[in-house]
């Protein structure tokens, strides 16, 4: 713990981030005891400044956080904790405590894939008249698979033509229709991430095949 610099109050701010999406879930505080318990149990433990006691995230709600990685900043006075959330991080029921906008110019795109997946799920559960996604679900798997085949061909053509704009467009179409197939077959983005990680990532870095 020598590399960690706790404040005069014995606390250090801990930013909690979803290890799959990169979304910041919450900001809390840890003392040395809660940090050690977090490492030992692989669940997040914090120190409540209001109640002046340790607390285990999800102990009563069940919305625990499985810790994947803990890093610290260049000064050693802030922690970044990457977790797999087992439920909403916020006591309001929201996925993240940071859900209220104060200012915005352009919407963040880092979680665009997650947003698209959520929209697709919603269209499946709550069909919307005139929605192309709803239309695809109504048509069934054969129609969607045909579209995947068509879009894969268009990607090949775009690449052969060395047309970057066309290639970006067609790859986007292919990904979208593939996500529809995944939803129909109950395959999640996280499962794809895990498979890619197992295939291509090692502790030493990226492995070429």
C-alpha positions in Angstrom: 0.0 0.0 0.0 3.0 2.3 0.0 2.2 3.5 -3.5 -1.3 4.6 -2.4 -1.6 8.1 -0.8 -4.6 8.4 1.5 -5.8 11.9 2.4 -5.5 13.5 5.8 -8.9 12.0 6.6 -7.5 8.5 5.8 -9.6 8.3 2.6 -9.0 8.0 -1.1 -11.5 8.7 -3.9 -12.5 5.5 -5.9 -14.0 5.8 -9.4 -16.0 2.7 -10.2 -16.2 1.8 -13.9 -18.1 -1.0 -15.8 -15.3 -3.2 -17.2 -17.4 -4.2 -20.2 -18.8 -0.8 -21.3 -16.3 1.7 -19.9 -19.2 3.6 -18.3 -18.4 5.3 -15.0 -20.8 3.9 -12.4 -20.1 5.9 -9.3 -17.6 7.8 -7.2 -17.1 6.6 -3.6 -14.4 6.7 -0.9 -12.1 4.0 0.6 -9.9 3.8 3.6 -7.1 1.3 3.8 -9.4 -1.3 5.5 -12.1 -1.1 2.8 -9.4 -1.3 0.0 -7.9 -4.4 1.6 -11.4 -6.0 2.0 -12.1 -5.2 -1.7 -9.0 -6.9 -2.8 -9.5 -9.9 -0.5 -13.2 -10.5 -1.3 -13.1 -9.2 -5.0 -16.2 -7.1 -4.2 -16.3 -3.4 -3.7 -16.1 -2.1 -0.1 -16.3 1.6 0.7 -16.1 3.9 3.7 -19.2 6.0 4.3 -18.3 9.6 5.3 -21.8 10.2 6.5 -22.2 7.1 8.6 -18.5 6.8 9.4 -18.4 3.0 8.7 -17.5 0.5 6.1 -20.1 -0.7 3.6 -20.2 -3.5 1.1 -21.9 -2.4 -2.2 -25.0 -4.6 -2.8 -25.0 -6.2 0.7 -28.7 -5.4 1.1 -29.8 -4.7 -2.5 -28.0 -7.6 -4.1 -26.5 -5.2 -6.6 -22.9 -6.3 -5.9 -19.9 -5.4 -8.0 -17.4 -8.1 -9.0 -13.9 -6.4 -9.1 -11.8 -7.1 -12.2 -9.0 -4.6 -11.8 -7.8 -1.8 -9.6 -5.4 0.9 -10.9 -4.2 4.2 -9.4 -3.3 7.5 -10.9 0.1 9.0 -11.4 0.1 10.7 -7.9 -1.3 7.6 -6.2 -4.2 9.6 -4.7 -7.1 8.3 -6.7 -8.3 4.8 -7.6 -10.0 3.4 -10.7 -11.9 0.2 -10.0 -13.2 -1.8 -12.9 -16.0 -4.1 -12.1 -18.7 -6.3 -13.5 -21.9 -4.9 -12.0 -24.5 -7.4 -10.9 -27.2 -4.7 -10.8 -27.7 -0.9 -10.9 -24.9 1.1 -9.2 -27.2 3.9 -8.1 -29.7 3.7 -5.2 -32.3 5.3 -7.5 -32.2 2.2 -9.7 -30.2 3.8 -12.5 -27.4 1.9 -14.0 -25.0 4.7 -13.1 -25.0 7.5 -10.5 -24.1 9.8 -13.3 -27.4 10.0 -15.2 -28.3 13.7 -14.9 -26.9 16.1 -17.6 -25.6 19.5 -16.6 -24.0 20.4 -20.0 -23.6 18.8 -23.4 -22.3 19.8 -26.8 -22.1 16.5 -28.6 -23.4 13.2 -27.2 -20.7 10.8 -26.1 -20.3 7.9 -28.6 -18.1 5.5 -26.5 -21.1 3.4 -25.5 -22.9 3.6 -28.8 -22.9 -0.2 -29.2 -24.5 -0.6 -25.8 -27.1 2.0 -26.7 -27.9 0.3 -30.0 -28.2 -3.1 -28.3 -30.6 -1.7 -25.8 -32.7 -0.1 -28.5 -32.8 -3.4 -30.4 -33.9 -5.3 -27.2 -36.6 -2.6 -26.6 -37.9 -2.9 -30.2 -38.2 -6.7 -29.7 -40.1 -6.3 -26.4 -42.1 -3.3 -27.4 -42.7 -3.2 -31.2 -43.0 0.3 -32.8 -45.0 0.7 -35.9 -42.8 2.0 -38.8 -39.6 0.9 -37.1 -37.2 -1.0 -39.4 -35.9 -3.0 -36.4 -39.5 -4.0 -35.6 -40.0 -5.0 -39.2 -37.0 -7.3 -39.1 -38.2 -9.0 -35.9 -41.7 -9.5 -37.5 -40.1 -11.0 -40.7 -38.1 -13.5 -38.8 -34.6 -15.0 -38.7 -34.5 -16.1 -42.4 -35.0 -12.5 -43.6 -32.4 -11.1 -41.2 -29.9 -13.8 -42.2 -30.4 -12.9 -45.9 -29.7 -9.2 -45.0 -26.5 -10.3 -43.2 -25.4 -12.1 -46.3 -26.2 -9.1 -48.5 -24.3 -6.7 -46.2 -21.3 -9.0 -46.0 -21.1 -8.9 -49.8 -21.4 -5.1 -49.8 -18.5 -5.0 -47.3 -16.4 -7.0 -49.7 -17.3 -4.7 -52.6 -16.5 -1.6 -50.6 -13.1 -3.0 -49.6 -12.3 -4.1 -53.2 -13.2 -0.6 -54.5 -11.0 1.0 -51.8 -13.9 3.3 -51.0 -13.5 4.2 -47.3 -16.8 6.0 -47.0 -18.7 3.1 -48.6 -16.8 0.6 -46.5 -17.7 2.4 -43.2 -21.3 2.5 -44.3 -21.5 -1.2 -45.2 -19.6 -2.4 -42.1 -22.1 -0.4 -40.0 -25.0 -2.1 -41.8 -23.4 -5.5 -41.3 -22.8 -4.9 -37.6 -26.4 -3.7 -37.1 -28.0 -6.7 -38.8 -25.6 -9.1 -36.9 -26.8 -7.5 -33.6 -30.3 -8.3 -34.7 -29.3 -12.0 -35.2 -27.6 -12.0 -31.8 -30.7 -10.7 -30.1 -32.9 -13.3 -31.9 -30.5 -16.1 -30.8 -29.9 -14.7 -27.3 -26.2 -14.0 -27.8 -24.9 -11.0 -25.8 -22.2 -8.5 -26.8 -20.4 -9.5 -23.6 -20.2 -13.1 -24.7 -18.6 -11.9 -28.0 -16.1 -9.7 -26.0 -15.2 -12.7 -23.8 -14.6 -14.9 -26.8 -12.4 -12.4 -28.5 -10.5 -11.8 -25.3 -9.9 -15.5 -24.9 -8.7 -15.8 -28.5 -6.5 -12.8 -28.8 -5.5 -11.4 -25.4 -2.8 -12.7 -23.1 -1.3 -11.2 -20.0 1.7 -10.2 -22.2 -0.6 -8.3 -24.6 -2.1 -9.0 -28.0 -1.4 -12.4 -29.6 -1.2 -12.6 -33.4 -2.6 -15.7 -35.1 
